[in-house]
């Protein structure tokens, strides 16, 4: 094998990894300002009161 081809392959591999890191950084930066809403915690009077289920006795 030619050393030039191996060098080119290594350089392309490094460039694609850097590109992937930049794309992931952009995705995470976009989501940083928009927190995911969390469901409300069930209070003492709401436990076991799901639709289609009977209240605990």
KOLDOKOL-691443 format. One record per atom (N, C-alpha, C, O, CB): atom name; y negated, z, x. Coordinates in nm, 3 decimals. Each point is the difference from the previous one (the first is absolute). Glycine has a CB too. Example, Ala and Ser with C-alpha at 12.3 -4.5 7.8 and 13.67 -1.06 7.14 Angstrom:
% KOLDOKOL-691443
+------+---------+---------+---------+
| atom |       y |       z |       x |
+------+---------+---------+---------+
|    N |   0.569 |   0.780 |   1.319 |
|   CA |  -0.119 |   0.000 |  -0.089 |
|    C |  -0.120 |   0.000 |   0.090 |
|    O |   0.002 |   0.066 |   0.104 |
|   CB |   0.115 |   0.059 |  -0.293 |
|    N |  -0.222 |  -0.197 |   0.154 |
|   CA |  -0.119 |   0.006 |   0.082 |
|    C |  -0.109 |   0.073 |  -0.077 |
|    O |  -0.111 |   0.017 |   0.051 |
|   CB |   0.174 |  -0.232 |   0.067 |
+------+---------+---------+---------+
END
This chain:
% KOLDOKOL-691443
+------+---------+---------+---------+
| atom |       y |       z |       x |
+------+---------+---------+---------+
|    N |   0.119 |   0.000 |   0.084 |
|   CA |  -0.119 |   0.000 |  -0.084 |
|    C |  -0.124 |   0.000 |   0.087 |
|    O |  -0.001 |   0.051 |   0.113 |
|   CB |   0.124 |   0.071 |  -0.295 |
|    N |  -0.225 |  -0.179 |   0.128 |
|   CA |  -0.125 |  -0.011 |   0.071 |
|    C |  -0.081 |   0.128 |  -0.023 |
|    O |  -0.009 |   0.049 |  -0.112 |
|   CB |   0.011 |  -0.302 |   0.090 |
|    N |  -0.062 |   0.306 |   0.128 |
|   CA |  -0.081 |   0.121 |  -0.013 |
|    C |  -0.123 |  -0.023 |  -0.089 |
|    O |  -0.047 |   0.094 |  -0.064 |
|   CB |   0.126 |  -0.022 |   0.291 |
|    N |  -0.130 |  -0.193 |  -0.230 |
|   CA |  -0.115 |  -0.030 |  -0.085 |
|    C |   0.031 |   0.015 |  -0.148 |
|    O |  -0.082 |   0.048 |  -0.078 |
|   CB |   0.002 |  -0.204 |   0.253 |
|    N |   0.201 |   0.114 |  -0.213 |
|   CA |   0.042 |   0.011 |  -0.141 |
|    C |   0.018 |   0.146 |  -0.038 |
|    O |  -0.039 |   0.043 |  -0.109 |
|   CB |   0.153 |  -0.268 |   0.122 |
|    N |  -0.055 |   0.302 |   0.078 |
|   CA |   0.019 |   0.143 |  -0.027 |
|    C |  -0.136 |   0.070 |  -0.011 |
|    O |  -0.019 |   0.086 |  -0.086 |
|   CB |   0.240 |  -0.089 |   0.208 |
|    N |  -0.315 |  -0.034 |  -0.038 |
|   CA |  -0.135 |   0.058 |  -0.007 |
|    C |  -0.070 |  -0.036 |  -0.130 |
|    O |  -0.067 |   0.084 |  -0.061 |
|   CB |   0.053 |  -0.095 |   0.310 |
|    N |   0.029 |  -0.115 |  -0.289 |
|   CA |  -0.061 |  -0.041 |  -0.128 |
|    C |   0.062 |   0.075 |  -0.117 |
|    O |  -0.071 |   0.041 |  -0.091 |
|   CB |   0.025 |  -0.268 |   0.188 |
|    N |   0.177 |   0.244 |  -0.096 |
|   CA |   0.068 |   0.072 |  -0.107 |
|    C |  -0.047 |   0.145 |  -0.005 |
|    O |  -0.024 |   0.053 |  -0.109 |
|   CB |   0.224 |  -0.203 |   0.132 |
|    N |  -0.214 |   0.214 |   0.092 |
|   CA |  -0.046 |   0.138 |   0.003 |
|    C |  -0.144 |   0.011 |  -0.050 |
|    O |  -0.034 |   0.093 |  -0.072 |
|   CB |   0.189 |  -0.047 |   0.265 |
|    N |  -0.239 |  -0.141 |  -0.154 |
|   CA |  -0.139 |   0.002 |  -0.045 |
|    C |  -0.010 |  -0.021 |  -0.151 |
|    O |  -0.078 |   0.068 |  -0.067 |
|   CB |   0.006 |  -0.154 |   0.292 |
|    N |   0.149 |  -0.008 |  -0.280 |
|   CA |  -0.001 |  -0.023 |  -0.144 |
|    C |   0.050 |   0.123 |  -0.076 |
|    O |  -0.053 |   0.035 |  -0.105 |
|   CB |   0.087 |  -0.280 |   0.145 |
|    N |   0.070 |   0.309 |   0.014 |
|   CA |   0.052 |   0.122 |  -0.062 |
|    C |  -0.108 |   0.107 |  -0.005 |
|    O |  -0.017 |   0.066 |  -0.102 |
|   CB |   0.249 |  -0.122 |   0.183 |
|    N |  -0.303 |   0.075 |   0.029 |
|   CA |  -0.105 |   0.101 |   0.006 |
|    C |  -0.113 |  -0.032 |  -0.097 |
|    O |  -0.052 |   0.089 |  -0.067 |
|   CB |   0.110 |  -0.045 |   0.307 |
|    N |  -0.098 |  -0.170 |  -0.248 |
|   CA |  -0.109 |  -0.041 |  -0.088 |
|    C |   0.038 |   0.021 |  -0.146 |
|    O |  -0.083 |   0.045 |  -0.080 |
|   CB |   0.007 |  -0.213 |   0.250 |
|    N |   0.201 |   0.136 |  -0.207 |
|   CA |   0.039 |   0.020 |  -0.140 |
|    C |   0.007 |   0.148 |  -0.035 |
|    O |  -0.029 |   0.037 |  -0.113 |
|   CB |   0.158 |  -0.252 |   0.120 |
|    N |  -0.091 |   0.300 |   0.088 |
|   CA |   0.000 |   0.144 |  -0.027 |
|    C |  -0.142 |   0.052 |  -0.019 |
|    O |  -0.025 |   0.083 |  -0.088 |
|   CB |   0.236 |  -0.059 |   0.222 |
|    N |  -0.303 |  -0.072 |  -0.053 |
|   CA |  -0.140 |   0.042 |  -0.015 |
|    C |  -0.054 |  -0.048 |  -0.135 |
|    O |  -0.073 |   0.074 |  -0.067 |
|   CB |   0.040 |  -0.082 |   0.318 |
|    N |   0.068 |  -0.113 |  -0.290 |
|   CA |  -0.043 |  -0.054 |  -0.129 |
|    C |   0.054 |   0.087 |  -0.114 |
|    O |  -0.073 |   0.031 |  -0.094 |
|   CB |   0.067 |  -0.263 |   0.192 |
|    N |   0.133 |   0.272 |  -0.089 |
|   CA |   0.057 |   0.086 |  -0.105 |
|    C |  -0.071 |   0.134 |  -0.008 |
|    O |  -0.022 |   0.052 |  -0.109 |
|   CB |   0.242 |  -0.164 |   0.143 |
|    N |  -0.255 |   0.168 |   0.080 |
|   CA |  -0.071 |   0.128 |   0.001 |
|    C |  -0.136 |  -0.015 |  -0.066 |
|    O |  -0.042 |   0.089 |  -0.075 |
|   CB |   0.162 |  -0.022 |   0.286 |
|    N |  -0.190 |  -0.176 |  -0.186 |
|   CA |  -0.131 |  -0.022 |  -0.062 |
|    C |   0.012 |  -0.017 |  -0.152 |
|    O |  -0.081 |   0.054 |  -0.075 |
|   CB |   0.002 |  -0.159 |   0.288 |
|    N |   0.179 |   0.031 |  -0.257 |
|   CA |   0.019 |  -0.019 |  -0.144 |
|    C |   0.032 |   0.133 |  -0.068 |
|    O |  -0.056 |   0.031 |  -0.106 |
|   CB |   0.138 |  -0.266 |   0.147 |
|    N |   0.006 |   0.314 |   0.018 |
|   CA |   0.033 |   0.131 |  -0.057 |
|    C |  -0.122 |   0.092 |  -0.002 |
|    O |  -0.021 |   0.075 |  -0.095 |
|   CB |   0.257 |  -0.101 |   0.176 |
|    N |  -0.316 |   0.021 |   0.025 |
|   CA |  -0.121 |   0.083 |   0.005 |
|    C |  -0.096 |  -0.038 |  -0.112 |
|    O |  -0.064 |   0.087 |  -0.060 |
|   CB |   0.090 |  -0.063 |   0.308 |
|    N |  -0.037 |  -0.154 |  -0.277 |
|   CA |  -0.087 |  -0.043 |  -0.110 |
|    C |   0.053 |   0.049 |  -0.135 |
|    O |  -0.078 |   0.046 |  -0.083 |
|   CB |   0.012 |  -0.247 |   0.216 |
|    N |   0.196 |   0.193 |  -0.154 |
|   CA |   0.057 |   0.048 |  -0.126 |
|    C |  -0.024 |   0.150 |  -0.017 |
|    O |  -0.041 |   0.043 |  -0.108 |
|   CB |   0.215 |  -0.222 |   0.120 |
|    N |  -0.151 |   0.258 |   0.093 |
|   CA |  -0.019 |   0.144 |  -0.010 |
|    C |  -0.148 |   0.034 |  -0.015 |
|    O |  -0.033 |   0.097 |  -0.069 |
|   CB |   0.239 |  -0.061 |   0.207 |
|    N |  -0.295 |  -0.111 |  -0.077 |
|   CA |  -0.143 |   0.026 |  -0.012 |
|    C |  -0.048 |  -0.028 |  -0.142 |
|    O |  -0.088 |   0.071 |  -0.050 |
|   CB |   0.057 |  -0.127 |   0.292 |
|    N |   0.087 |  -0.045 |  -0.307 |
|   CA |  -0.040 |  -0.029 |  -0.137 |
|    C |   0.045 |   0.110 |  -0.095 |
|    O |  -0.072 |   0.034 |  -0.093 |
|   CB |   0.085 |  -0.278 |   0.143 |
|    N |   0.104 |   0.300 |  -0.026 |
|   CA |   0.052 |   0.104 |  -0.088 |
|    C |  -0.057 |   0.138 |   0.027 |
|    O |   0.020 |   0.091 |  -0.080 |
|   CB |   0.184 |  -0.224 |   0.063 |
|    N |  -0.274 |   0.152 |   0.128 |
|   CA |  -0.051 |   0.132 |   0.036 |
|    C |  -0.107 |   0.048 |  -0.097 |
|    O |  -0.012 |   0.121 |  -0.022 |
|   CB |   0.064 |  -0.171 |   0.260 |
|    N |  -0.129 |  -0.039 |  -0.294 |
|   CA |  -0.107 |   0.041 |  -0.091 |
|    C |   0.044 |   0.012 |  -0.144 |
|    O |  -0.080 |   0.038 |  -0.086 |
|   CB |  -0.076 |  -0.147 |   0.239 |
|    N |   0.282 |   0.078 |  -0.181 |
|   CA |   0.050 |   0.003 |  -0.138 |
|    C |   0.123 |   0.089 |  -0.008 |
|    O |   0.112 |  -0.049 |   0.012 |
|   CB |  -0.202 |  -0.183 |  -0.053 |
|    N |   0.072 |   0.363 |   0.021 |
|   CA |   0.117 |   0.088 |  -0.006 |
|    C |   0.085 |  -0.030 |  -0.123 |
|    O |  -0.051 |  -0.039 |  -0.105 |
|   CB |  -0.078 |   0.216 |   0.226 |
|    N |   0.258 |  -0.158 |  -0.107 |
|   CA |   0.093 |  -0.025 |  -0.109 |
|    C |  -0.006 |   0.118 |  -0.097 |
|    O |   0.014 |   0.114 |   0.042 |
|   CB |   0.138 |  -0.252 |   0.109 |
|    N |  -0.173 |   0.111 |  -0.281 |
|   CA |  -0.005 |   0.112 |  -0.095 |
|    C |   0.137 |   0.066 |  -0.013 |
|    O |   0.102 |  -0.068 |  -0.004 |
|   CB |  -0.288 |  -0.046 |  -0.121 |
|    N |   0.186 |   0.245 |   0.118 |
|   CA |   0.124 |   0.076 |  -0.013 |
|    C |   0.014 |   0.048 |  -0.144 |
|    O |  -0.101 |   0.029 |  -0.065 |
|   CB |   0.090 |   0.042 |   0.308 |
|    N |   0.132 |  -0.062 |  -0.293 |
|   CA |   0.018 |   0.048 |  -0.137 |
|    C |  -0.040 |   0.147 |  -0.011 |
|    O |   0.013 |   0.077 |   0.095 |
|   CB |   0.172 |  -0.243 |  -0.129 |
|    N |  -0.233 |   0.202 |  -0.084 |
|   CA |  -0.041 |   0.139 |  -0.022 |
|    C |   0.121 |   0.090 |   0.002 |
|    O |   0.107 |  -0.036 |  -0.050 |
|   CB |  -0.304 |  -0.040 |  -0.086 |
|    N |   0.181 |   0.193 |   0.192 |
|   CA |   0.109 |   0.096 |   0.006 |
|    C |   0.024 |   0.057 |  -0.140 |
|    O |  -0.093 |   0.020 |  -0.078 |
|   CB |   0.039 |   0.037 |   0.320 |
|    N |   0.178 |  -0.031 |  -0.271 |
|   CA |   0.034 |   0.057 |  -0.131 |
|    C |  -0.041 |   0.146 |  -0.003 |
|    O |   0.038 |   0.078 |   0.087 |
|   CB |   0.155 |  -0.239 |  -0.114 |
|    N |  -0.269 |   0.197 |  -0.073 |
|   CA |  -0.044 |   0.138 |  -0.017 |
|    C |   0.108 |   0.084 |  -0.065 |
|    O |   0.108 |  -0.051 |  -0.030 |
|   CB |  -0.343 |  -0.027 |   0.013 |
|    N |   0.208 |   0.207 |  -0.005 |
|   CA |   0.101 |   0.087 |  -0.057 |
|    C |   0.042 |  -0.042 |  -0.141 |
|    O |   0.115 |   0.023 |  -0.038 |
|   CB |  -0.209 |   0.160 |   0.176 |
|    N |   0.006 |  -0.242 |  -0.215 |
|   CA |   0.035 |  -0.039 |  -0.136 |
|    C |   0.057 |  -0.139 |  -0.012 |
|    O |   0.034 |  -0.043 |  -0.110 |
|   CB |  -0.211 |   0.193 |   0.035 |
|    N |   0.189 |  -0.223 |   0.186 |
|   CA |   0.044 |  -0.140 |  -0.008 |
|    C |   0.141 |  -0.021 |   0.053 |
|    O |   0.050 |  -0.112 |  -0.004 |
|   CB |  -0.286 |   0.045 |   0.027 |
|    N |   0.298 |   0.169 |   0.027 |
|   CA |   0.132 |  -0.018 |   0.060 |
|    C |   0.104 |  -0.023 |  -0.109 |
|    O |   0.005 |   0.073 |  -0.099 |
|   CB |  -0.071 |   0.072 |   0.293 |
|    N |   0.148 |  -0.246 |  -0.177 |
|   CA |   0.106 |  -0.030 |  -0.095 |
|    C |  -0.047 |  -0.073 |  -0.123 |
|    O |   0.077 |  -0.016 |  -0.094 |
|   CB |   0.037 |   0.214 |   0.177 |
|    N |  -0.237 |  -0.244 |  -0.085 |
|   CA |  -0.053 |  -0.069 |  -0.119 |
|    C |  -0.020 |  -0.147 |   0.030 |
|    O |  -0.112 |  -0.051 |  -0.006 |
|   CB |  -0.001 |   0.262 |  -0.070 |
|    N |   0.220 |  -0.278 |   0.107 |
|   CA |  -0.006 |  -0.144 |   0.025 |
|    C |   0.033 |  -0.073 |  -0.128 |
|    O |   0.073 |   0.054 |  -0.083 |
|   CB |  -0.009 |  -0.022 |   0.325 |
|    N |  -0.115 |  -0.152 |  -0.262 |
|   CA |   0.033 |  -0.076 |  -0.120 |
|    C |   0.151 |  -0.022 |  -0.011 |
|    O |   0.065 |  -0.041 |   0.097 |
|   CB |  -0.289 |  -0.072 |  -0.086 |
|    N |   0.279 |   0.139 |  -0.127 |
|   CA |   0.142 |  -0.020 |  -0.023 |
|    C |   0.085 |   0.118 |   0.040 |
|    O |   0.122 |  -0.007 |  -0.009 |
|   CB |  -0.161 |  -0.230 |   0.042 |
|    N |  -0.022 |   0.345 |   0.012 |
|   CA |   0.077 |   0.118 |   0.038 |
|    C |  -0.042 |   0.117 |  -0.088 |
|    O |  -0.117 |   0.014 |  -0.036 |
|   CB |   0.138 |  -0.097 |   0.275 |
|    N |   0.073 |   0.166 |  -0.274 |
|   CA |  -0.030 |   0.118 |  -0.080 |
|    C |  -0.061 |   0.108 |   0.088 |
|    O |   0.027 |   0.005 |   0.120 |
|   CB |   0.160 |  -0.061 |  -0.277 |
|    N |  -0.268 |   0.141 |   0.097 |
|   CA |  -0.058 |   0.111 |   0.073 |
|    C |   0.109 |   0.100 |   0.036 |
|    O |   0.094 |   0.019 |  -0.077 |
|   CB |  -0.315 |  -0.052 |  -0.042 |
|    N |   0.211 |   0.097 |   0.234 |
|   CA |   0.104 |   0.098 |   0.037 |
|    C |  -0.002 |   0.118 |  -0.095 |
|    O |  -0.105 |   0.043 |  -0.047 |
|   CB |   0.087 |  -0.112 |   0.286 |
|    N |   0.137 |   0.120 |  -0.267 |
|   CA |   0.007 |   0.113 |  -0.094 |
|    C |   0.034 |   0.128 |   0.071 |
|    O |   0.010 |   0.105 |  -0.064 |
|   CB |   0.058 |  -0.260 |  -0.115 |
+------+---------+---------+---------+
END
